[in-house]
């Protein structure tokens, strides 16, 4: 299959590479020439614009930072809709708000194109390994149409419902993630102050009722989980500013339906504090630094 892929960041680049490994022909576009060259070296074809990337393909995939970028790439003068053929589906794997998804679907429909929201979970490691979870919003017919493409980049492809529900699933998942990470950071810091070995405490939590992904896979206390970003100075992983963005999407969506998110709002304040302190590029598990005042975290 010939695929247009737009957005070659920390997630998009390995996703596009996996499409190439699966035998697909891939047109790529990104504002970063180095990112494009890396994909070209792997066998992709460079495109001068989103329009060019979307020309003469059977599917388009976008992986972009925010809603404004998705809108611009879709509907700009040199955007996807200016080059795409009728009937070709557009898969957006960015994390954006459900309202923007529906607006983009409305823009694409008159051109004869289905706009599918398919945000991901699994991080950069999952993107590289091709084990991502895709949360897909769209009709059952379109879901079947795009499933083959998504299966080349992920292990779990879940049809969530109509257009926009993929993003609903993603922001709800990340709402839980942001809250649990803050909770684990709080508990691990308290345990340290009270004198228990953090590795012992981590082991107990991970075999007890406090167990969660933030504790057993991504523990924010340095040295508890050797493969976690906390053990490498909170480098790599999922940035604090990205978590802050996702919590903002969740709280904004909650306001639109008058649904309270008490813990989500508090977690948003914690990550906002981290960002304000200049730690926005650190992995979001660095939130533990708000609790460990000795600066050793």
Order of alpha helices (4+ residues) and beta strands (2+ residues): beta-alpha-beta-alpha-beta-alpha-beta-alpha-alpha-beta-alpha-beta-alpha-beta-alpha-beta-alpha-alpha-alpha-alpha-alpha
